[in-house]
Amino acid sequence: MHILITGAGSGIGAGIATHLAEAGHEIVVTDLDEGAAKQVAGEIVDRGGVARAMRLDVTDDASVEALCRALEHPVEVLINNAGLQHVAALEEFPMDKWDLLVQVMLTGTARLTRALLPGMRDQGFGRIVNIGSIHSLVASAYKSAYVAAKHGLIGFSRVLALETADTDITINTVCPTYVKTPLVEKQIADQARVHGISEDEVVEKIMLKPMPKGVFISMEELAGICAFLVSPVARNITGQAIVVDGGWTVT
């Protein structure tokens, strides 16, 4: 299938792109950093996969329109992964930064989905996977913008599930706990600063303590879940939050 992934120049997006390419899918690697996208796409091609890199700013209408015009094939699967983090108490949270997080992770998801949805309708098939977070379901201090945006993804998915119920299009939100990526590594340092504890204590007491399993989520797990959700056998799974939390929300 032709799969477009946002924020795929690093971290979770790059990992999912690599694993899905290895499974035989053709990947459009998009990122605000075109150089990073090209590097990931190049590595996929070097391993025998099929990939193309494109620059994309999900907060910008013109960028989304340019991407749609430049696509060589209709997109069958959209994985909305682009994201960023900022850790601060609300009183110290710059509102331009707050707005940027919501623009990238919620409004940007709606913007790109809106642009690609007509093509999916024309094909009579589409799969949309939003990469949410455990913070789509629960809250953590000092992450007001991130938590608000990730919570919003679930509501957005539920509405789109109803709007696309008349055809073979699904939309779901995958909600993992922490995956060891550069974004999470930065969070560890930021959390240590705002909580006044060591980075080891952040991992032990803040990140892994709420998880009865007590381990980080692997890239293989996320890619495997995405592969299932985009497959024909998942055609009746839509509007759902797929929770990958090591037992966090059952305690």
N, C-alpha and C positions, 0 to 999 in steps of 0.2 A: 504494500500500500504506500501511497504518497503521504508522508507525515511531516508536518511543519511544527517545529518546537521553538518557543520563544525563550530568551535568556539561556541559550544553549552553548554559549561560548565558554562556560565554566560550570563547576559544581553539579547540581542535580540535572540540569538540562543537558550538559555534556555527557554525563553518565548514561542517561536514558537514551540519548541520541546514539551513542556507541553501541549499547546493547540491542536496541531495536534494529540498527543497521546490520548487526551480526546475525539477526534473525531473518534477514532478507528484505527488509523494508527500505524504501528510498526516502532519504531524510533531507529536509530543508532546514539547515542550521541557521537560526537567526539570533542576532544579538545587537545591542546598541554599539558594542565594540566589534566592528567588522573584522578586524584583524584576529580577534579571538575566535570568531565564528569560522573564519577561513582555516585557522589552525586545527580546530576540531574536525571540520569537514575533510581537510587534507589527511588527517590521521585515519579517518574512516575509509577514505579511498585507498590509502596505503595498505590497509588490511583487507582490501578486496570488496569493500562495500560501495554503495552509491550515495553520494551526498553532495549538496550544493550549499554554499554559504551566502547569506544575504544580510545586509544591515537592516535593522528594524528598530524604530522608536515607537513603542506601543502607546505613548502619550501624545503622539502627533498624527493628525488625520492625513496630512500629506505623505508622511512616511508609510503609513498603512496602505494608502492608495497606490503609491509607487510600487510597493511590494506586490500587490495584487496584479498590477499591470505586467510585472516582470516574471511572474510565475510561469513556468513552462508546462505544468500539468495541474489539473484541478486538485485541490487539497482534499484528501479523504479523511485525514485525521489531524486535528489541531490539539496540541498539548500546550496549554497556557501555563508557562513556568516562570516567566520573568519576575524577578523580585529583588528586594533589598531590605535592609534592616536599619533601624536607628534606635538606640536604647537611651532613654532619658525620662525623668519625671515629667508629667504634663506641663508643669509650670516652667520647665526649662526646655521644652520641646519647641524648636523653631517651627512656626506654622507653615512656612514654605516647604520644609522637610516633611512635615505631617501630610501636607497635600500631595507631595511627590510620591510618597509610599502608596497612598490610596489611588493616585492616578496610574501608577505602574501596575499594581496588583489587582485592582478591582475595575476601575474605569477602563484601563488599557485592555483588560480581558474582554470586557463588553465591546469595546471598539473593534478589536480584531475579529472576535466571534461574529459580530454584526456584518463585517465585511466579507467573511468567508462562508457564512451560512447560506446565501443564495446559491452558491455553487454546489454545496452539499445537497440542497433541495433538488437542483437540476439533475444530479446523479441518482437521487433517491437513496443516498447512503451518506452517513457521516458519523464520526465519533469525535467528541470533544472531551478532553480530560483536563481538568483544572488541578494544578498542584497546589493544594491547600497546605494545611499544617495541623498539628495538634491544637494550635491556637485558632483554628476554625471552630473549635469546640470548647476550649477552656481559655482562661486568661493567665497572664503573668504580669507582674509589676514592671513598669517602665517600658512597655511595648504597646502603648495605646493605639498608634496608627497601624501597626502591623496586625494586631489582634482585630481591630475594626475591619480592616481590609479582608483578612482571611475569613472572618465570620461572614462577611458579605458574599463571598464566593459560594457558600452553601445556599443562601437565599437566591442568588442569581441562577445557580444550577437548577434549583427546583422550578423556578419560573420557566426557564428555557426547556426543561423536560416537558412541561405542559404545552408549550408553544410548538414543539417539534414532535409531539406524540402521533401526528398523522403520517409520519414517514419513518424510515429506518435510520433515524438520527438519535444518538444518545448523548447525554452530558452528565458527567459525574465529577466529584471532587475527591481526590486522594489526600488523606490527612495523616501524614507521618509525624512522629516525634523527631528528635534530632538526628540528622544525617551528617557525618563528618565531612564538611565541605569548607571552602575558604570563608563563606558567609558565617558559618557556625563558629569557626575558629576565631573570627573577629568578635562574635557575640560573647565568647568566653572571656575575652579580655575586657569587653565593655561591661559585662555583668560583674566581673571582679571589681571593676572601678566603682560602679554605682552601689554595690552591696558592701564594699570594703572587705572583701575576702580574697583568698588566693584563687588562681585559675583552677587548680586541682579541686578546690572546694566547690567551685561553680559546677564542674562536671559531676562531682559526686553528690552534692546536696541539692542542686537546682535542676540540672538536666536529667540525670539518671535516677535520682531517688524516687520520683513519682512513678517510675516504670517498674512493675514487679519483675519483668524480665531483666532489667538493668543493663541493657546493651543498646548501642547506637543502631539505627536502621541502616541496612546495607543498600547500595545502589542496585544490586541484583534483585532485591525484594521489590523496590519501586518499579524497576523496568519490567519485572514479571507481572506485576499488578496492572501496569499500563498495557502490556501485551494482551492480557486477558480482556481488559475493558474494551479494547478496540477490535476484538475478534467478533465474528458473527454469533458465537454462542452467548455473548453478553448483550444481545439486542433488547432484552427486556429489563436490563439493569440501567436505570436512568434516574437522574435527580437525586442520587445517593451520595452520602459521605462514606467513603471507604476508609475506615479508621485503622491505622497501622501504628499502634501506640504501646505495644508491649504490656498491655493491661492497665495503662494509666487511667482510663475513664471507667473502669469497672470497680475501682477501689472506693 
